[in-house]
Amino acid sequence: MLRARERRMRVLIACEFSATVRQAFSFRGHDAWSCDILPTEVPGQHYQCDVREILHQQWDLMIAHPPCTHLAVSGARWWETKRLEQEEALAFVRALMFAPIPRIAIENPVSLIGTRIRPADQIIQPHEFGHGETKATCLWLKNLPPLRPTQHVEGRVPRVHFMPPSENRWKERSRTYQGIADAMAEQWGREDLPMQRELFT
């Protein structure tokens, strides 16, 4: 439901198959679309393609979750064997950062993005948004303010870190926490946000 000082925005959630963030914006009345090479898990507005194909479709806001497989510092012990994959992953991140979209947020764990492109604007934790867990999440922001914590809770369980090996482990690790998705929709789905940074630098 849109409220005062809010308008219906065209929102692109890049590299999302779970629909968590898409649904948070849709619930609040925005024209939100997810995009991934995988089909969406929740029926709704979803492009199944390489997101670079649709970056020029006049979006107001993009929240992107580029794959971290070849970027996250948690996999540093394998970096020597994946130089080409890293360069391709960084090129993909740059394509998202410099997309012709007024407001952009790039989300990733602590990764090469922070050293090879630029430091993150903010690092958030699930326990700041109602989930008693730890999972450092970096945000690179264009014309968006840092997210304000919405609900500090007890508990510092590294649930994602201790997930057992499985075929779908990567999918479970990549899901956005509902409290963070709701905070993005509440705080970034507003018309009166200041234009703070014209370009990533």
C-alpha positions as CSV (number, residue, x, y, z in Angstrom):
1,M,0.0,0.0,0.0
2,L,1.5,3.3,-1.1
3,R,1.5,6.1,1.4
4,A,2.2,9.9,1.5
5,R,5.3,10.9,-0.4
6,E,5.4,7.6,-2.2
7,R,4.7,6.9,-5.8
8,R,4.5,3.7,-7.9
9,M,8.0,3.0,-9.0
10,R,9.4,0.6,-11.6
11,V,11.7,-1.6,-9.6
12,L,14.1,-4.2,-11.0
13,I,15.4,-6.9,-8.6
14,A,18.4,-8.3,-10.5
15,C,19.7,-11.9,-10.0
16,E,16.8,-12.9,-7.8
17,F,14.9,-16.2,-8.2
18,S,13.3,-16.3,-4.7
19,A,11.1,-13.2,-5.3
20,T,11.7,-12.1,-1.7
21,V,12.7,-8.5,-2.5
22,R,10.3,-8.4,-5.5
23,Q,7.4,-9.3,-3.3
24,A,8.3,-6.8,-0.6
25,F,8.1,-4.0,-3.2
26,S,5.0,-5.4,-4.9
27,F,3.2,-5.6,-1.6
28,R,3.8,-1.9,-1.1
29,G,2.2,-1.1,-4.5
30,H,5.3,-0.8,-6.7
31,D,5.7,-2.3,-10.2
32,A,8.4,-4.7,-9.2
33,W,10.1,-7.3,-11.4
34,S,12.7,-9.9,-10.6
35,C,15.2,-11.2,-13.2
36,D,17.4,-14.3,-13.1
37,I,18.6,-17.0,-15.5
38,L,16.5,-19.3,-13.3
39,P,12.7,-19.3,-13.1
40,T,11.1,-17.6,-10.2
41,E,10.1,-19.6,-7.2
42,V,7.0,-17.5,-6.7
43,P,4.7,-16.8,-9.6
44,G,4.7,-13.1,-10.6
45,Q,6.5,-10.5,-12.6
46,H,9.8,-12.2,-13.6
47,Y,12.2,-12.0,-16.5
48,Q,14.1,-15.3,-17.1
49,C,17.2,-14.0,-18.9
50,D,20.5,-12.3,-18.5
51,V,19.6,-9.1,-16.7
52,R,21.9,-7.0,-19.0
53,E,19.3,-7.5,-21.7
54,I,16.8,-5.4,-19.8
55,L,18.8,-2.7,-18.0
56,H,17.7,0.0,-20.5
57,Q,13.9,-0.4,-19.8
58,Q,13.6,2.8,-17.9
59,W,13.7,1.5,-14.3
60,D,13.4,3.9,-11.3
61,L,15.4,1.7,-9.0
62,M,17.5,-1.5,-9.2
63,I,18.5,-3.8,-6.4
64,A,21.1,-6.3,-7.7
65,H,22.4,-9.5,-6.1
66,P,25.2,-10.5,-8.5
67,P,26.5,-14.1,-7.9
68,C,29.3,-14.2,-5.4
69,T,30.7,-17.6,-6.3
70,H,33.9,-16.1,-7.8
71,L,34.0,-13.0,-5.7
72,A,33.5,-13.7,-2.0
73,V,36.5,-13.7,0.3
74,S,35.2,-16.9,1.8
75,G,36.5,-18.7,-1.3
76,A,39.9,-17.0,-1.3
77,R,41.8,-20.3,-1.2
78,W,40.6,-21.0,-4.8
79,W,41.2,-17.6,-6.3
80,E,44.5,-18.6,-8.0
81,T,42.6,-21.1,-10.2
82,K,39.7,-18.8,-11.2
83,R,41.3,-15.6,-12.5
84,L,39.2,-15.5,-15.7
85,E,36.0,-16.2,-13.8
86,Q,36.8,-13.4,-11.4
87,E,37.3,-10.9,-14.2
88,E,34.1,-11.9,-15.8
89,A,32.2,-11.6,-12.5
90,L,33.7,-8.1,-11.8
91,A,32.8,-7.0,-15.4
92,F,29.2,-8.1,-14.6
93,V,29.2,-6.1,-11.4
94,R,30.4,-3.0,-13.3
95,A,27.7,-3.4,-15.9
96,L,25.1,-3.3,-13.1
97,M,26.7,-0.4,-11.3
98,F,26.8,1.8,-14.4
99,A,23.4,0.8,-15.7
100,P,21.3,3.9,-16.8
101,I,19.1,3.7,-13.7
102,P,18.8,6.6,-11.2
103,R,19.0,4.6,-8.0
104,I,21.0,1.4,-7.6
105,A,21.9,-0.9,-4.7
106,I,24.4,-3.7,-5.3
107,E,24.4,-6.4,-2.6
108,N,27.2,-8.9,-1.9
109,P,29.1,-10.5,0.9
110,V,32.5,-9.2,1.7
111,S,34.2,-9.7,-1.6
112,L,36.6,-8.6,-4.3
113,I,34.2,-5.8,-5.2
114,G,35.4,-3.8,-2.2
115,T,39.1,-4.0,-3.3
116,R,38.9,-4.2,-7.1
117,I,36.1,-1.6,-7.7
118,R,35.5,0.4,-4.5
119,P,34.7,-0.1,-0.8
120,A,31.1,-0.7,0.2
121,D,29.0,2.2,1.4
122,Q,27.5,0.0,4.2
123,I,27.7,-3.4,5.9
124,I,24.6,-4.7,7.5
125,Q,23.7,-7.8,9.5
126,P,20.5,-9.8,9.8
127,H,20.3,-9.3,13.5
128,E,19.7,-5.6,12.8
129,F,16.5,-6.5,10.9
130,G,14.8,-9.0,13.1
131,H,16.8,-12.2,12.4
132,G,19.1,-13.5,15.2
133,E,21.9,-14.5,12.8
134,T,25.2,-13.2,11.5
135,K,25.9,-12.7,7.8
136,A,27.9,-9.6,6.8
137,T,26.2,-8.1,3.8
138,C,27.9,-5.2,1.9
139,L,25.9,-2.6,0.0
140,W,27.2,-0.3,-2.7
141,L,24.7,2.5,-3.2
142,K,23.9,5.1,-5.9
143,N,21.5,7.8,-4.9
144,L,20.2,5.7,-2.0
145,P,20.7,6.3,1.8
146,P,22.2,3.6,4.0
147,L,19.5,1.2,5.4
148,R,18.4,2.0,8.9
149,P,18.2,-1.0,11.2
150,T,14.6,-1.8,11.9
151,Q,14.7,-4.4,14.8
152,H,17.8,-5.3,16.8
153,V,17.5,-8.8,18.2
154,E,19.5,-11.1,20.3
155,G,21.4,-14.0,18.9
156,R,24.5,-14.2,16.7
157,V,24.1,-17.6,15.0
158,P,26.2,-18.0,11.8
159,R,23.5,-20.2,10.3
160,V,24.5,-19.8,6.7
161,H,28.1,-20.6,7.5
162,F,27.2,-23.9,9.1
163,M,24.8,-25.1,6.4
164,P,25.7,-28.7,5.5
165,P,26.8,-29.5,2.0
166,S,23.9,-30.1,-0.4
167,E,22.9,-29.7,-4.0
168,N,20.9,-26.5,-3.1
169,R,23.2,-25.1,-0.5
170,W,24.2,-22.2,-2.8
171,K,20.5,-21.3,-3.3
172,E,19.8,-21.2,0.5
173,R,22.9,-19.1,1.1
174,S,21.8,-16.6,-1.5
175,R,18.4,-15.8,-0.2
176,T,17.7,-12.3,1.2
177,Y,16.4,-12.2,4.7
178,Q,12.7,-11.0,4.8
179,G,13.5,-8.3,7.4
180,I,16.1,-6.8,5.1
181,A,13.8,-7.0,2.0
182,D,11.1,-5.2,4.0
183,A,13.5,-2.5,5.0
184,M,14.6,-2.0,1.4
185,A,11.0,-1.6,0.3
186,E,10.0,0.7,3.1
187,Q,13.0,2.9,3.1
188,W,14.0,3.0,-0.6
189,G,10.5,2.9,-2.1
190,R,10.0,6.7,-1.5
191,E,9.8,9.5,-4.0
192,D,11.4,12.1,-1.7
193,L,14.8,10.4,-1.4
194,P,17.7,12.9,-2.2
195,M,19.9,12.4,-5.2
196,Q,23.2,11.9,-3.3
197,R,25.6,10.4,-5.8
198,E,25.2,10.6,-9.6
199,L,27.7,7.9,-10.4
200,F,29.6,5.1,-8.7
201,T,33.2,6.2,-8.3
